[in-house]
Amino acid sequence: MVADLFELHGWRGYFLGANAPLNDVLKLIDQKRPHAVALSVTVTFALHEVLDAARRIHEAFPKVPILVGGEAWPRS
């Protein structure tokens, strides 16, 4: 839904779908050089995986902003 919303506002998005292997995500970031990366998590037991993915993306591409959210993200 977020990818669609971004595209409606003129951004180009690359939606990889659920459970995309992190190595594929890293390859796509390297190929496309996006302005930002958005990760979403819908189930709480996958929070650690999203945080690990964000960490690895940041290590590989420290200048790329990473947006993280989704239904399972803790609210405060």
Backbone as a printed PyTorch tensor [residue, N CA C, xyz], in Angstrom:
tensor([[[  0.8180,  -1.1830,   0.0000],
         [  0.0000,   0.0000,   0.0000],
         [  0.8660,   1.2530,   0.0000]],

        [[  1.9370,   1.2280,   0.7480],
         [  2.8130,   2.3970,   0.7970],
         [  3.4720,   2.6200,  -0.5590]],

        [[  3.9010,   1.5360,  -1.2090],
         [  4.5070,   1.6780,  -2.5380],
         [  3.5070,   2.3160,  -3.4970]],

        [[  2.2490,   1.9110,  -3.4260],
         [  1.2110,   2.5090,  -4.2780],
         [  1.0140,   3.9850,  -3.9540]],

        [[  0.9920,   4.3150,  -2.6740],
         [  0.8270,   5.7070,  -2.2680],
         [  1.9890,   6.5640,  -2.7660]],

        [[  3.2030,   6.0670,  -2.6370],
         [  4.3510,   6.8070,  -3.1360],
         [  4.2400,   7.0250,  -4.6440]],

        [[  3.8580,   5.9900,  -5.3720],
         [  3.7360,   6.1160,  -6.8250],
         [  2.6420,   7.1040,  -7.2120]],

        [[  1.5600,   7.1530,  -6.4570],
         [  0.5160,   8.1400,  -6.7200],
         [  1.0270,   9.5650,  -6.5760]],

        [[  2.0690,   9.7350,  -5.7850],
         [  2.6410,  11.0630,  -5.5620],
         [  3.9160,  11.2880,  -6.3680]],

        [[  4.1160,  10.4740,  -7.4040],
         [  5.2040,  10.7050,  -8.3350],
         [  6.5180,  10.0050,  -8.0570]],

        [[  6.5850,   9.1940,  -7.0200],
         [  7.8060,   8.4590,  -6.7270],
         [  7.8060,   7.1440,  -7.5190]],

        [[  8.9530,   6.6370,  -7.8080],
         [  9.0690,   5.3070,  -8.4190],
         [  9.3600,   4.3310,  -7.2990]],

        [[  8.5740,   3.2740,  -7.2100],
         [  8.7560,   2.2980,  -6.1470],
         [  9.0800,   0.9240,  -6.6950]],

        [[  9.7400,   0.1340,  -5.8890],
         [ 10.0550,  -1.2550,  -6.2190],
         [  9.5370,  -2.1050,  -5.0770]],

        [[  8.3910,  -2.7290,  -5.2750],
         [  7.7760,  -3.5590,  -4.2420],
         [  8.2800,  -4.9770,  -4.3940]],

        [[  8.9290,  -5.4940,  -3.3600],
         [  9.4880,  -6.8440,  -3.4300],
         [  8.5750,  -7.9060,  -2.8580]],

        [[  7.5570,  -7.5040,  -2.1220],
         [  6.6240,  -8.4720,  -1.5690],
         [  7.0870,  -9.0090,  -0.2250]],

        [[  6.2510,  -9.8340,   0.3420],
         [  6.5300, -10.4130,   1.6620],
         [  7.6530, -11.4360,   1.5750]],

        [[  8.4500, -11.4860,   2.6300],
         [  9.5060, -12.4920,   2.7720],
         [ 10.5660, -12.4490,   1.6790]],

        [[ 10.8280, -11.2700,   1.1390],
         [ 11.9030, -11.1450,   0.1530],
         [ 13.2310, -11.4450,   0.8340]],

        [[ 14.0440, -12.3010,   0.2490],
         [ 15.3480, -12.5990,   0.8680],
         [ 16.1880, -11.3240,   0.9730]],

        [[ 16.8400, -11.1430,   2.1050],
         [ 17.6050,  -9.9280,   2.3360],
         [ 18.6940,  -9.7310,   1.2860]],

        [[ 19.3210, -10.8030,   0.8440],
         [ 20.3480, -10.6570,  -0.1890],
         [ 19.7630, -10.0760,  -1.4710]],

        [[ 18.5210, -10.4260,  -1.8030],
         [ 17.8580,  -9.8520,  -2.9740],
         [ 17.5760,  -8.3670,  -2.7570]],

        [[ 17.1880,  -8.0100,  -1.5440],
         [ 16.9400,  -6.6020,  -1.2130],
         [ 18.2290,  -5.8070,  -1.3560]],

        [[ 19.3150,  -6.3300,  -0.8140],
         [ 20.6020,  -5.6460,  -0.9020],
         [ 21.0590,  -5.4980,  -2.3520]],

        [[ 20.8540,  -6.5200,  -3.1600],
         [ 21.2170,  -6.4340,  -4.5840],
         [ 20.4010,  -5.3640,  -5.2910]],

        [[ 19.0990,  -5.3060,  -5.0060],
         [ 18.2450,  -4.3020,  -5.6430],
         [ 18.6620,  -2.8900,  -5.2270]],

        [[ 18.9590,  -2.7010,  -3.9500],
         [ 19.4140,  -1.3870,  -3.4870],
         [ 20.7020,  -1.0020,  -4.2140]],

        [[ 21.6110,  -1.9380,  -4.3610],
         [ 22.8710,  -1.6700,  -5.0520],
         [ 22.6350,  -1.3210,  -6.5250]],

        [[ 21.7040,  -1.9950,  -7.1680],
         [ 21.4150,  -1.7580,  -8.5890],
         [ 20.6440,  -0.4650,  -8.8220]],

        [[ 19.6320,  -0.2070,  -8.0160],
         [ 18.7200,   0.9190,  -8.2660],
         [ 19.1180,   2.2090,  -7.5520]],

        [[ 19.9230,   2.1020,  -6.4940],
         [ 20.3500,   3.2710,  -5.7140],
         [ 19.1660,   4.1640,  -5.3260]],

        [[ 18.2310,   3.6230,  -4.5380],
         [ 17.0340,   4.3890,  -4.1750],
         [ 17.3580,   5.5440,  -3.2280]],

        [[ 16.4360,   6.5040,  -3.1670],
         [ 16.5680,   7.6320,  -2.2490],
         [ 16.2360,   7.2100,  -0.8160]],

        [[ 15.4610,   6.1360,  -0.6530],
         [ 15.0750,   5.6290,   0.6650],
         [ 14.6360,   4.1750,   0.5190]],

        [[ 14.6530,   3.4620,   1.6390],
         [ 14.1810,   2.0760,   1.6950],
         [ 13.1210,   2.0050,   2.7850]],

        [[ 11.9930,   1.3550,   2.4850],
         [ 10.9220,   1.1890,   3.4650],
         [ 10.7320,  -0.3020,   3.7490]],

        [[ 10.6830,  -0.6350,   5.0240],
         [ 10.4550,  -2.0110,   5.4600],
         [  9.1890,  -2.0390,   6.3070]],

        [[  8.4110,  -3.0880,   6.1510],
         [  7.1740,  -3.2210,   6.9030],
         [  7.1320,  -4.5770,   7.5840]],

        [[  6.5220,  -4.5930,   8.7640],
         [  6.3850,  -5.8440,   9.5190],
         [  4.9380,  -5.9440,  10.0080]],

        [[  4.3280,  -7.1040,   9.8020],
         [  2.9200,  -7.2560,  10.1780],
         [  2.7100,  -8.1780,  11.3730]],

        [[  3.7160,  -8.9630,  11.7220],
         [  3.5770,  -9.8860,  12.8520],
         [  4.7170,  -9.6410,  13.8390]],

        [[  4.3980,  -9.6220,  15.1220],
         [  5.3850,  -9.2460,  16.1300],
         [  6.5830, -10.1980,  16.1970]],

        [[  6.3810, -11.4670,  15.8910],
         [  7.5100, -12.3890,  15.9800],
         [  8.5550, -12.1300,  14.9020]],

        [[  8.2550, -11.2750,  13.9220],
         [  9.2150, -10.9370,  12.8650],
         [  9.9130,  -9.5970,  13.0980]],

        [[  9.6210,  -8.9380,  14.2220],
         [ 10.2540,  -7.6470,  14.4940],
         [ 11.7810,  -7.7400,  14.4710]],

        [[ 12.3290,  -8.7780,  15.0860],
         [ 13.7880,  -8.9080,  15.1260],
         [ 14.3780,  -9.0610,  13.7270]],

        [[ 13.6510,  -9.7110,  12.8230],
         [ 14.1410,  -9.8730,  11.4560],
         [ 14.1770,  -8.5400,  10.7160]],

        [[ 13.1560,  -7.7150,  10.9300],
         [ 13.1160,  -6.4030,  10.2870],
         [ 14.2200,  -5.5150,  10.8410]],

        [[ 14.4270,  -5.5510,  12.1430],
         [ 15.5000,  -4.7550,  12.7370],
         [ 16.8630,  -5.2180,  12.2400]],

        [[ 17.0550,  -6.5170,  12.1050],
         [ 18.3060,  -7.0460,  11.5730],
         [ 18.4820,  -6.6150,  10.1140]],

        [[ 17.4120,  -6.6760,   9.3330],
         [ 17.4850,  -6.2440,   7.9350],
         [ 17.8480,  -4.7650,   7.8500]],

        [[ 17.2230,  -3.9360,   8.6880],
         [ 17.5320,  -2.5050,   8.6910],
         [ 18.9990,  -2.2770,   9.0510]],

        [[ 19.4960,  -3.0150,  10.0180],
         [ 20.9010,  -2.8760,  10.4150],
         [ 21.8370,  -3.2390,   9.2700]],

        [[ 21.5540,  -4.3510,   8.6020],
         [ 22.4130,  -4.7980,   7.5000],
         [ 22.3390,  -3.8550,   6.3110]],

        [[ 21.1480,  -3.3270,   6.0330],
         [ 21.0200,  -2.3510,   4.9470],
         [ 21.8250,  -1.0950,   5.2950]],

        [[ 21.6990,  -0.6370,   6.5330],
         [ 22.4370,   0.5540,   6.9540],
         [ 23.9490,   0.3390,   6.8730]],

        [[ 24.4130,  -0.8350,   7.2570],
         [ 25.8480,  -1.1330,   7.1720],
         [ 26.3410,  -1.0890,   5.7250]],

        [[ 25.5280,  -1.6020,   4.8040],
         [ 25.9270,  -1.6480,   3.3920],
         [ 25.7370,  -0.3100,   2.6830]],

        [[ 24.7080,   0.4430,   3.1020],
         [ 24.3550,   1.7020,   2.4390],
         [ 24.0660,   2.7650,   3.5030]],

        [[ 25.0910,   3.2510,   4.1860],
         [ 24.8720,   4.1300,   5.3340],
         [ 24.1760,   5.4560,   5.0240]],

        [[ 24.1770,   5.9060,   3.7920],
         [ 23.5580,   7.1930,   3.4600],
         [ 22.0900,   7.0710,   3.0510]],

        [[ 21.6010,   5.8500,   2.9040],
         [ 20.2150,   5.6420,   2.4690],
         [ 19.2960,   5.6240,   3.6880]],

        [[ 18.3310,   6.5580,   3.7520],
         [ 17.3760,   6.5250,   4.8680],
         [ 16.5350,   5.2460,   4.8370]],

        [[ 16.2190,   4.7220,   6.0110],
         [ 15.4190,   3.5030,   6.1210],
         [ 14.1680,   3.8320,   6.9240]],

        [[ 13.0110,   3.5840,   6.3290],
         [ 11.7200,   3.7770,   6.9870],
         [ 11.2350,   2.4170,   7.4440]],

        [[ 10.8130,   2.3030,   8.6980],
         [ 10.3360,   1.0220,   9.2360],
         [  8.9810,   1.2520,   9.8810]],

        [[  8.0330,   0.3760,   9.5710],
         [  6.7090,   0.4800,  10.1660],
         [  5.9130,  -0.7770,   9.8970]],

        [[  4.6170,  -0.6800,  10.0570],
         [  3.7430,  -1.8180,   9.8290],
         [  2.8780,  -2.0930,  11.0380]],

        [[  1.9340,  -2.9640,  10.8630],
         [  0.9530,  -3.2810,  11.8940],
         [  1.5790,  -3.7960,  13.1850]],

        [[  2.6880,  -4.5300,  13.0830],
         [  3.2940,  -5.1110,  14.2770],
         [  4.2570,  -4.1650,  14.9850]],

        [[  4.5230,  -3.0090,  14.3850],
         [  5.4660,  -2.0790,  15.0090],
         [  4.8850,  -1.5630,  16.3140]],

        [[  5.6830,  -1.5590,  17.3750],
         [  5.1850,  -1.1150,  18.6850],
         [  4.7040,   0.3460,  18.6460]],

        [[  3.6090,   0.5960,  19.3030],
         [  3.0700,   1.9510,  19.4010],
         [  3.4010,   2.5110,  20.7860]],

        [[  3.6500,   3.7870,  20.8200],
         [  3.9150,   4.3870,  22.1380],
         [  3.1050,   5.6450,  22.3170]]])
